[in-house]
């Protein structure tokens, strides 16, 4: 098993995408992105097939194997029970999530923005893994570097919507500026995984707030509406 969360360091991109940007869709120079991917692939090794999706901020989770891993479909989650497939997601404030049932040898990778969280991507990820033989009580979850409550300020209307649709989210909200509220997306996701049957002690969080540490991570909020790159999170079962 290999897994990890890249930051923005170690690449060749410049400007707002400096330096390890891995997205071709953010206005970076294609040649720079090519070189960044070449550096990342040297870390992974040639024996792994990279699986990615066209992320759309929803809750669709696809199951992939050696036959279709390189076919990109719209969705925000990938699961597999196939050795040699590396599941990848891109983020720049949204929550990257790794899931694993070591007994069943089933893994998952999710991209969870606020829209995907409201749509229930955590539960969809657990359900997709279960269809491959995983059992929720055995699943371990790691959420990676993302925007945290200190910096995720939203309109109270959106915070109220979270409270209506995900009642547990009320425990992960505090007052913000006038007409605003601060939400803890990681805490809300944790509640959703527990509701889906994952043990609380099997859920962990890795990394800093991406906006606070935009020197280490790409962050849309830190870019204040400007362009920025995206970092990669990955999990795979070695051949």
N, C-alpha and C positions, 0 to 999 in steps of 0.2 A: 504494500500500500504506500502510495506517495500522495502528499497533499501539501498545500501551502497558499499563502496570500502574498502576492508581489505588492511592492509599493511603486513609487514613481522613479526610483533611482536605478542607475545601471544601464541606461540606454543612450541613444545618440540624438533624439529629437531635441528641438530648440523651441524657444518662445514659450507660449502657453502650454505646449505639450511636452516640455522638458521633464524627464529625459526618456523614461521607458514607457512611452505611450504604445499601446498595442491595438489601437483602433484605427482603421482606415477611414472611418466615417466622421472624423472630428476635424477635418481640415489640415491634418498633418501631411508632410511630404511623404509620398508612398515609399520612396527609397529609404527613408529613415525608419518607417514602420517595418519594412522588410528586414532591415538590419536588427531592429529590436526583436522581431520574431525569431530571427536566426540565433540570437543570443539566448533567448528563452528555450528554444528547441534543443540547444546544446545541453541545457540543464536537464531537460526531460529525457533525452535519448531518442534515437531513431526508432526504437521498437514500439513506441506508443503512438496510437492514432488519436489525433486531437478532435474532440467533438465540441461544437459550438452551436448556438442558436441565434436567431435574429430576435433580440430582446425587445419586447413590446410593452413592458410594464403590466403584465397580466398574471394569470395563475395557471397557464398551460404548462404541463410537465410531460416531456417526451421520453420514452424508453428507447435506448440506442444499443446497438451491438456492433460487431466488426463489419457487418454488411452495410450499415447505414450511418455509421458514426460521422462520416465526412459530409453528410447531406444536411445543410442548414435549413431548419424550419423555424417559423415564428413560434416563440414561446419563451418562458423565463425559467425553465427547469429541465434538467436532464438526469436520468437515472440509468444504471446499467448493472448487470451481473457478469459482464464480459471482461476477461483479463486483457490488458493491453490497450484499453480505451481510457483516454484522459478527458474528464468532463471539465469544461472551462466556462466561467462567467466573467463579464466585464462590469466594473462599478466605478463610480466617482461620487460617492455619498450614499448610494443605496447599500443594502446589507447583502454581502456575499455569504452563503451558507453552505457548509459541507455536512453531509450525513453519511453514516456508515453503520451497517449491521455486519460485524466481523464474522459472525457465525454463518450467516447465509451468504457472505461475500457479495453484498449488494451495497452500492454507493449512490449518492446523489449530490447534485450541485444546484443551488437555487440563487436567482437574482431577485431580491425583494425590495422594491421601492414601496412608497406608501400605497400606491394603487394596487400593487400585487398583494400587499398585506391585507388590505380591505377585501380583496377578492379571494383570500384564503389560500395563498400559495404554500404556506407551511403544511396545512392539512393535505393539500394535493400532492406535495412531495412525499409525505409519509404514505399516502394511499398508493402512489405509483411504485414505491419501494416494496410495499406489501404485496402488490401483484407479482413481484419478482421473487417472492419468498421471504422477505424480511418480516420481522415482528416488531411492532412499535416499542415494546418494553426493552428490546435489545438495541434499538437505534441510539447512536450517540450523535450529538449535534455540536458543531462549532460555527459561531457567527464571527465574521472577520471585521477588519477595519471599516467603519461606516460613520456617518454623521450621528452624533450622540445628542442626548437631551439638552446639553448645554448650548447647542447651536441649531437645533431643529425647531424653529419657531414657525407656526402656521396660524392661519385665521381661526378664530374660535369656532366658526361654522364648520370647518373641517375637523377640528378636535371634537366637536359635538357629534359629528357623523361617526367618528371612531367609537365614541362612547355608546352610540345607539347600536352599531353593527358588531362591535367587539366589546361587550360590557367590561371585560377585564382591563381594557385599556384605560379606564378611569383611574386605575392605580398607577398609571405611568404618564400622568399629565400634571403639569404645574403651570402656574400663571406666567404669562409672558408680558410683553408690552400692551398698551391699550388695544383691545380687540384681538389679542393674540394669546396663544398658548404654546407651551413647550412640550413636545412629545418624545418619549423614549421608545423609538422603533424596536430596538433590540429587546427591551423588556416586554413589549407587546407580542413580538414573535415568540419569545420564550413561553408566554402564556398560551399561545396557539399550539405550540408543540406539546405542551403538557396536556392540553385538551385533546390532542390527537393520540395520546397514549405514551408519549416519550417521558421517561423518568426525569424529574427536575434535576437530579444530580448528574444526569448525562448530558446536560446542556451547558456549554461553555462559551465564553466570548474572548476573542483575541484582537489585540491592536487598539490604537488610539482613535480619537475622533478625527475624521478626515478633514473637517473644516479647520479645527484647531491646529492640526499638523499638516497643513497643505504643503509644507516643505517636504514631507515624506510621502504624501498621498495626493492623488488628483481629487479635486473637490469642485463640483458645480457651484455650490454656495460660496466658496471662497473666490471663485472666478467672477461672482456677482453678475451673472448673465453673459459673460464672455465665454470664449471657447476654452476648453481644457481637454486633456487626454483622459484615457481610462486605464485602470490597472486590472490585472488578471488574477483570478483565483482558480485553483485547480485541485482535482482529486482523481486518482486513478488506481487501478489494481495492476501491479506489474505482471507481465506475462509469466 
